[in-house]
Amino acid sequence: MTSRRRLLSATLAAFAAPLLAAPWRRVHAQGKPAEPAPGSGLFAVEFRTGANWNHELPAHEQAGFGEHSANLRRLRDRGNLVVGARYGDTGLVVISADSEAQARAWIEADASVQNGVFAYALHPLRVFYPGCLEAPTRAA
């Protein structure tokens, strides 16, 4: 191995060590990292339009959408919503919970899920690369 390659390997190892010691980190709305609660697991939740989605209305006018947003805000404010995003017609949130049953209960309490506007799929998330996510800055 060349000296340059050894230096690169050592540098990468030095930067990777903290990431491997903490396999994932949550970031609060203020952008400050926070460690997960002990025993917490991560769960990916995909939201898709449900049987009662009204195709004549935009998302924010759907029945229970305000309550849906409030539920996600509560999870975020408590530090349980790790990240949220949309792709295509799908919403994706990653939540931290003590169990799959707890995560499922939080999602099933959502008014938009209860009234069939949204359907969801919940999957345990096993992080193999923590990466780094940053939300783009929004124009004021």
N, CA and C atoms as a LAMMPS dump frame, in Angstrom:
ITEM: TIMESTEP
0
ITEM: NUMBER OF ATOMS
420
ITEM: BOX BOUNDS ff ff ff
-5.0000000000000000e+02 5.0000000000000000e+02
-5.0000000000000000e+02 5.0000000000000000e+02
-5.0000000000000000e+02 5.0000000000000000e+02
ITEM: ATOMS id mol type element x y z
1 1 1 N 0.846 -1.171 0
2 1 2 C 0 0 0
3 1 3 C 0.892 1.234 0
4 2 1 N 0.583 2.183 -0.832
5 2 2 C 1.401 3.388 -0.912
6 2 3 C 1.175 4.261 0.315
7 3 1 N 2.109 5.14 0.542
8 3 2 C 2.032 6.051 1.673
9 3 3 C 0.787 6.941 1.555
10 4 1 N 0.496 7.363 0.359
11 4 2 C -0.675 8.22 0.139
12 4 3 C -1.964 7.465 0.464
13 5 1 N -2.046 6.214 0.048
14 5 2 C -3.218 5.397 0.303
15 5 3 C -3.374 5.135 1.811
16 6 1 N -2.256 4.889 2.513
17 6 2 C -2.297 4.685 3.96
18 6 3 C -2.799 5.942 4.663
19 7 1 N -2.351 7.092 4.235
20 7 2 C -2.784 8.355 4.821
21 7 3 C -4.283 8.55 4.602
22 8 1 N -4.743 8.262 3.398
23 8 2 C -6.167 8.387 3.096
24 8 3 C -6.979 7.426 3.966
25 9 1 N -6.528 6.186 4.1
26 9 2 C -7.23 5.197 4.93
27 9 3 C -7.285 5.654 6.382
28 10 1 N -6.173 6.16 6.905
29 10 2 C -6.136 6.626 8.29
30 10 3 C -7.067 7.818 8.482
31 11 1 N -7.089 8.722 7.527
32 11 2 C -7.959 9.9 7.615
33 11 3 C -9.42 9.482 7.594
34 12 1 N -9.783 8.582 6.68
35 12 2 C -11.162 8.107 6.613
36 12 3 C -11.552 7.386 7.901
37 13 1 N -10.658 6.588 8.435
38 13 2 C -10.945 5.871 9.68
39 13 3 C -11.189 6.847 10.823
40 14 1 N -10.406 7.912 10.882
41 14 2 C -10.57 8.905 11.943
42 14 3 C -11.925 9.595 11.853
43 15 1 N -12.369 9.877 10.628
44 15 2 C -13.673 10.517 10.468
45 15 3 C -14.823 9.535 10.635
46 16 1 N -14.615 8.287 10.267
47 16 2 C -15.679 7.291 10.342
48 16 3 C -15.91 6.788 11.757
49 17 1 N -14.903 6.798 12.598
50 17 2 C -15.033 6.249 13.951
51 17 3 C -16.204 6.842 14.73
52 18 1 N -16.365 8.171 14.781
53 18 2 C -17.507 8.709 15.529
54 18 3 C -18.84 8.295 14.926
55 19 1 N -18.894 8.156 13.603
56 19 2 C -20.141 7.738 12.969
57 19 3 C -20.487 6.308 13.326
58 20 1 N -19.496 5.458 13.387
59 20 2 C -19.747 4.067 13.725
60 20 3 C -20.098 3.909 15.192
61 21 1 N -19.564 4.759 16.038
62 21 2 C -19.875 4.701 17.465
63 21 3 C -21.316 5.118 17.725
64 22 1 N -21.84 6.039 16.949
65 22 2 C -23.235 6.477 17.048
66 22 3 C -23.862 6.25 15.683
67 23 1 N -24.492 5.099 15.468
68 23 2 C -24.928 4.744 14.126
69 23 3 C -25.938 5.696 13.5
70 24 1 N -26.603 6.51 14.277
71 24 2 C -27.471 7.528 13.692
72 24 3 C -27.696 8.613 14.721
73 25 1 N -28.031 9.771 14.22
74 25 2 C -28.29 10.911 15.089
75 25 3 C -29.524 11.624 14.583
76 26 1 N -30.317 12.106 15.496
77 26 2 C -31.476 12.911 15.125
78 26 3 C -31.058 14.371 15.104
79 27 1 N -31.742 15.144 14.305
80 27 2 C -31.483 16.573 14.257
81 27 3 C -32.793 17.281 14.565
82 28 1 N -32.786 18.111 15.581
83 28 2 C -33.966 18.881 15.939
84 28 3 C -34.217 19.962 14.891
85 29 1 N -35.398 20.544 14.939
86 29 2 C -35.777 21.578 13.973
87 29 3 C -34.766 22.719 13.941
88 30 1 N -34.112 22.991 15.06
89 30 2 C -33.127 24.065 15.108
90 30 3 C -31.806 23.648 14.474
91 31 1 N -31.697 22.402 14.016
92 31 2 C -30.481 21.934 13.372
93 31 3 C -29.436 21.411 14.334
94 32 1 N -29.79 21.26 15.605
95 32 2 C -28.826 20.776 16.592
96 32 3 C -28.985 19.269 16.735
97 33 1 N -27.906 18.501 16.606
98 33 2 C -28.018 17.054 16.744
99 33 3 C -28.38 16.656 18.167
100 34 1 N -29.137 15.574 18.285
101 34 2 C -29.492 15.039 19.589
102 34 3 C -29.354 13.53 19.532
103 35 1 N -28.897 12.949 20.609
104 35 2 C -28.754 11.496 20.661
105 35 3 C -30.129 10.867 20.866
106 36 1 N -30.368 9.686 20.308
107 36 2 C -31.654 9.019 20.493
108 36 3 C -31.825 8.55 21.929
109 37 1 N -33.062 8.389 22.324
110 37 2 C -33.346 7.857 23.652
111 37 3 C -32.857 6.416 23.713
112 38 1 N -32.372 5.978 24.879
113 38 2 C -31.903 4.587 25.008
114 38 3 C -33.008 3.609 24.62
115 39 1 N -32.638 2.584 23.881
116 39 2 C -33.588 1.545 23.483
117 39 3 C -34.448 1.92 22.294
118 40 1 N -34.25 3.104 21.735
119 40 2 C -35.072 3.532 20.615
120 40 3 C -34.709 2.769 19.359
121 41 1 N -35.711 2.54 18.554
122 41 2 C -35.512 1.95 17.246
123 41 3 C -35.967 2.938 16.198
124 42 1 N -35.54 2.728 14.988
125 42 2 C -35.957 3.583 13.883
126 42 3 C -36.958 2.842 13.011
127 43 1 N -37.952 3.587 12.518
128 43 2 C -38.995 3.019 11.679
129 43 3 C -39.276 3.956 10.517
130 44 1 N -39.279 3.396 9.316
131 44 2 C -39.627 4.157 8.122
132 44 3 C -41.132 4.019 7.914
133 45 1 N -41.794 5.145 7.715
134 45 2 C -43.236 5.149 7.489
135 45 3 C -43.496 5.816 6.145
136 46 1 N -44.083 5.058 5.228
137 46 2 C -44.464 5.6 3.926
138 46 3 C -45.952 5.916 3.953
139 47 1 N -46.295 7.139 3.579
140 47 2 C -47.694 7.55 3.463
141 47 3 C -48.046 7.644 1.985
142 48 1 N -49.147 7.005 1.615
143 48 2 C -49.674 7.095 0.246
144 48 3 C -51.145 7.497 0.342
145 49 1 N -51.684 7.939 -0.772
146 49 2 C -53.095 8.293 -0.758
147 49 3 C -53.917 7.052 -0.458
148 50 1 N -54.956 7.237 0.37
149 50 2 C -55.808 6.13 0.789
150 50 3 C -57.096 6.081 -0.009
151 51 1 N -57.956 5.175 0.381
152 51 2 C -59.229 4.952 -0.326
153 51 3 C -60.125 6.186 -0.309
154 52 1 N -60.011 7.024 0.71
155 52 2 C -60.876 8.211 0.818
156 52 3 C -60.195 9.499 0.372
157 53 1 N -59.081 9.395 -0.318
158 53 2 C -58.418 10.578 -0.865
159 53 3 C -59.334 11.198 -1.914
160 54 1 N -59.569 12.501 -1.82
161 54 2 C -60.407 13.215 -2.787
162 54 3 C -59.491 13.793 -3.863
163 55 1 N -59.524 13.206 -5.04
164 55 2 C -58.633 13.627 -6.131
165 55 3 C -58.974 15.009 -6.685
166 56 1 N -60.103 15.566 -6.252
167 56 2 C -60.5 16.91 -6.681
168 56 3 C -59.881 18.006 -5.805
169 57 1 N -59.288 17.612 -4.682
170 57 2 C -58.754 18.589 -3.73
171 57 3 C -57.239 18.468 -3.617
172 58 1 N -56.559 19.61 -3.388
173 58 2 C -55.111 19.524 -3.099
174 58 3 C -54.899 18.922 -1.713
175 59 1 N -53.677 18.495 -1.449
176 59 2 C -53.359 17.796 -0.196
177 59 3 C -53.798 18.573 1.036
178 60 1 N -53.501 19.868 1.089
179 60 2 C -53.793 20.628 2.308
180 60 3 C -55.29 20.808 2.567
181 61 1 N -56.138 20.476 1.589
182 61 2 C -57.584 20.571 1.773
183 61 3 C -58.243 19.214 2.031
184 62 1 N -57.454 18.167 2.133
185 62 2 C -58 16.834 2.408
186 62 3 C -58.522 16.764 3.841
187 63 1 N -59.526 15.923 4.058
188 63 2 C -60.103 15.746 5.398
189 63 3 C -59.021 15.287 6.374
190 64 1 N -58.895 15.972 7.487
191 64 2 C -57.949 15.592 8.526
192 64 3 C -56.513 15.981 8.259
193 65 1 N -56.248 16.731 7.179
194 65 2 C -54.863 17.057 6.851
195 65 3 C -54.22 17.945 7.917
196 66 1 N -54.984 18.871 8.472
197 66 2 C -54.45 19.726 9.543
198 66 3 C -54.048 18.896 10.755
199 67 1 N -54.879 17.912 11.105
200 67 2 C -54.567 17.035 12.227
201 67 3 C -53.358 16.156 11.908
202 68 1 N -53.236 15.74 10.64
203 68 2 C -52.073 14.956 10.191
204 68 3 C -50.796 15.775 10.413
205 69 1 N -50.824 17.018 9.972
206 69 2 C -49.665 17.897 10.156
207 69 3 C -49.37 18.109 11.633
208 70 1 N -50.415 18.278 12.45
209 70 2 C -50.23 18.479 13.886
210 70 3 C -49.63 17.23 14.532
211 71 1 N -50.034 16.041 14.082
212 71 2 C -49.483 14.798 14.624
213 71 3 C -47.989 14.708 14.316
214 72 1 N -47.612 15.018 13.08
215 72 2 C -46.194 14.99 12.712
216 72 3 C -45.416 16.058 13.482
217 73 1 N -46.03 17.226 13.693
218 73 2 C -45.373 18.296 14.457
219 73 3 C -45.138 17.857 15.902
220 74 1 N -46.125 17.17 16.503
221 74 2 C -45.967 16.653 17.872
222 74 3 C -44.796 15.675 17.947
223 75 1 N -44.73 14.765 16.973
224 75 2 C -43.625 13.807 16.953
225 75 3 C -42.284 14.526 16.805
226 76 1 N -42.256 15.55 15.959
227 76 2 C -41.021 16.324 15.765
228 76 3 C -40.644 17.056 17.045
229 77 1 N -41.619 17.71 17.672
230 77 2 C -41.341 18.483 18.88
231 77 3 C -40.867 17.603 20.035
232 78 1 N -41.332 16.358 20.075
233 78 2 C -40.893 15.423 21.119
234 78 3 C -39.554 14.782 20.771
235 79 1 N -39.064 15.016 19.57
236 79 2 C -37.794 14.438 19.153
237 79 3 C -37.923 13.055 18.55
238 80 1 N -39.153 12.618 18.228
239 80 2 C -39.344 11.286 17.662
240 80 3 C -39.356 11.274 16.137
241 81 1 N -39.562 12.418 15.512
242 81 2 C -39.521 12.476 14.057
243 81 3 C -38.092 12.82 13.66
244 82 1 N -37.421 11.869 13.044
245 82 2 C -36.01 12.019 12.701
246 82 3 C -35.859 12.789 11.399
247 83 1 N -36.649 12.432 10.404
248 83 2 C -36.591 13.098 9.103
249 83 3 C -37.932 12.893 8.402
250 84 1 N -38.301 13.84 7.588
251 84 2 C -39.515 13.735 6.789
252 84 3 C -39.229 14.229 5.384
253 85 1 N -39.846 13.583 4.401
254 85 2 C -39.602 13.957 3.009
255 85 3 C -40.777 13.496 2.149
256 86 1 N -40.782 13.968 0.935
257 86 2 C -41.748 13.511 -0.068
258 86 3 C -40.994 13.125 -1.324
259 87 1 N -41.49 12.119 -1.998
260 87 2 C -41.009 11.778 -3.335
261 87 3 C -42.219 11.281 -4.115
262 88 1 N -42.409 11.852 -5.296
263 88 2 C -43.606 11.523 -6.067
264 88 3 C -44.848 11.794 -5.244
265 89 1 N -45.743 10.825 -5.206
266 89 2 C -46.968 10.943 -4.412
267 89 3 C -46.835 10.294 -3.042
268 90 1 N -45.619 10.044 -2.622
269 90 2 C -45.376 9.345 -1.368
270 90 3 C -44.713 10.271 -0.355
271 91 1 N -45.2 10.213 0.881
272 91 2 C -44.546 10.895 1.985
273 91 3 C -43.747 9.857 2.754
274 92 1 N -42.61 10.244 3.268
275 92 2 C -41.759 9.333 4.026
276 92 3 C -41.307 10.037 5.291
277 93 1 N -41.532 9.397 6.432
278 93 2 C -40.985 9.896 7.682
279 93 3 C -40.211 8.76 8.331
280 94 1 N -39.177 9.124 9.053
281 94 2 C -38.433 8.181 9.867
282 94 3 C -38.668 8.611 11.301
283 95 1 N -39.181 7.676 12.094
284 95 2 C -39.459 7.996 13.492
285 95 3 C -38.666 7.075 14.411
286 96 1 N -38.395 7.594 15.583
287 96 2 C -37.699 6.867 16.633
288 96 3 C -38.742 6.484 17.673
289 97 1 N -38.794 5.187 18
290 97 2 C -39.759 4.7 18.99
291 97 3 C -39.135 3.536 19.748
292 98 1 N -39.691 3.239 20.914
293 98 2 C -39.178 2.136 21.715
294 98 3 C -39.537 0.778 21.115
295 99 1 N -40.609 0.74 20.303
296 99 2 C -41.036 -0.529 19.716
297 99 3 C -41.827 -0.254 18.442
298 100 1 N -41.971 -1.29 17.64
299 100 2 C -42.797 -1.164 16.435
300 100 3 C -44.243 -0.888 16.821
301 101 1 N -44.716 -1.503 17.902
302 101 2 C -46.091 -1.281 18.352
303 101 3 C -46.311 0.185 18.723
304 102 1 N -45.328 0.8 19.391
305 102 2 C -45.448 2.211 19.753
306 102 3 C -45.47 3.082 18.501
307 103 1 N -44.575 2.817 17.553
308 103 2 C -44.529 3.588 16.308
309 103 3 C -45.85 3.456 15.557
310 104 1 N -46.365 2.229 15.479
311 104 2 C -47.634 1.984 14.77
312 104 3 C -48.788 2.714 15.46
313 105 1 N -48.801 2.735 16.788
314 105 2 C -49.867 3.429 17.525
315 105 3 C -49.856 4.923 17.224
316 106 1 N -48.657 5.525 17.151
317 106 2 C -48.569 6.953 16.825
318 106 3 C -49.118 7.237 15.438
319 107 1 N -48.826 6.378 14.487
320 107 2 C -49.29 6.601 13.111
321 107 3 C -50.787 6.317 13.007
322 108 1 N -51.266 5.282 13.663
323 108 2 C -52.691 4.95 13.594
324 108 3 C -53.562 5.96 14.332
325 109 1 N -52.972 6.776 15.205
326 109 2 C -53.718 7.84 15.876
327 109 3 C -53.922 9.052 14.954
328 110 1 N -53.236 9.06 13.826
329 110 2 C -53.309 10.16 12.862
330 110 3 C -54.696 10.197 12.221
331 111 1 N -55.36 11.359 12.271
332 111 2 C -56.727 11.499 11.739
333 111 3 C -56.81 11.138 10.26
334 112 1 N -55.814 11.475 9.474
335 112 2 C -55.849 11.182 8.039
336 112 3 C -55.71 9.687 7.764
337 113 1 N -55.049 8.975 8.632
338 113 2 C -54.959 7.516 8.511
339 113 3 C -56.277 6.898 8.969
340 114 1 N -56.816 7.388 10.079
341 114 2 C -58.071 6.855 10.607
342 114 3 C -59.223 7.006 9.623
343 115 1 N -59.266 8.144 8.914
344 115 2 C -60.392 8.34 8.001
345 115 3 C -60.088 7.889 6.568
346 116 1 N -58.962 7.218 6.364
347 116 2 C -58.669 6.614 5.062
348 116 3 C -58.161 7.565 3.998
349 117 1 N -57.834 8.8 4.361
350 117 2 C -57.259 9.728 3.387
351 117 3 C -55.846 9.286 3.052
352 118 1 N -55.122 8.804 4.056
353 118 2 C -53.795 8.243 3.841
354 118 3 C -53.793 6.773 4.251
355 119 1 N -53.035 5.996 3.518
356 119 2 C -52.689 4.631 3.913
357 119 3 C -51.2 4.682 4.242
358 120 1 N -50.738 3.757 5.045
359 120 2 C -49.321 3.791 5.401
360 120 3 C -48.74 2.385 5.432
361 121 1 N -47.428 2.344 5.303
362 121 2 C -46.662 1.113 5.509
363 121 3 C -45.538 1.477 6.466
364 122 1 N -45.341 0.649 7.476
365 122 2 C -44.31 0.909 8.479
366 122 3 C -43.301 -0.233 8.431
367 123 1 N -42.022 0.116 8.42
368 123 2 C -40.954 -0.873 8.331
369 123 3 C -39.853 -0.543 9.338
370 124 1 N -39.372 -1.538 10.084
371 124 2 C -38.183 -1.286 10.917
372 124 3 C -37.044 -0.848 9.993
373 125 1 N -36.284 0.117 10.432
374 125 2 C -35.201 0.668 9.627
375 125 3 C -33.881 0.282 10.265
376 126 1 N -33.078 -0.419 9.527
377 126 2 C -31.77 -0.842 10.012
378 126 3 C -30.712 -0.067 9.256
379 127 1 N -30.138 0.913 9.912
380 127 2 C -29.192 1.821 9.275
381 127 3 C -27.856 1.104 9.079
382 128 1 N -27.373 1.099 7.843
383 128 2 C -26.044 0.546 7.579
384 128 3 C -25.072 1.654 7.197
385 129 1 N -25.599 2.824 6.873
386 129 2 C -24.766 3.99 6.589
387 129 3 C -25.518 5.219 7.071
388 130 1 N -25.037 5.885 8.107
389 130 2 C -25.788 6.997 8.675
390 130 3 C -25.845 8.215 7.771
391 131 1 N -24.875 8.396 6.89
392 131 2 C -24.932 9.525 5.967
393 131 3 C -25.084 10.852 6.666
394 132 1 N -25.616 11.79 5.927
395 132 2 C -25.809 13.125 6.468
396 132 3 C -26.875 13.79 5.628
397 133 1 N -27.936 14.235 6.268
398 133 2 C -29.039 14.901 5.578
399 133 3 C -29.097 16.343 6.015
400 134 1 N -29.339 17.202 5.088
401 134 2 C -29.529 18.593 5.395
402 134 3 C -30.665 19.106 4.547
403 135 1 N -31.624 19.762 5.169
404 135 2 C -32.732 20.319 4.418
405 135 3 C -32.242 21.541 3.647
406 136 1 N -32.715 21.701 2.413
407 136 2 C -32.321 22.895 1.679
408 136 3 C -32.91 24.137 2.367
409 137 1 N -32.218 25.24 2.262
410 137 2 C -32.737 26.469 2.867
411 137 3 C -33.905 26.964 2.039
412 138 1 N -34.881 27.496 2.729
413 138 2 C -36.082 28.01 2.062
414 138 3 C -35.98 29.507 1.896
415 139 1 N -36.483 29.985 0.788
416 139 2 C -36.523 31.439 0.557
417 139 3 C -37.53 32.041 1.519
418 140 1 N -37.207 33.203 2.07
419 140 2 C -38.091 33.858 3.035
420 140 3 C -39.301 34.44 2.395
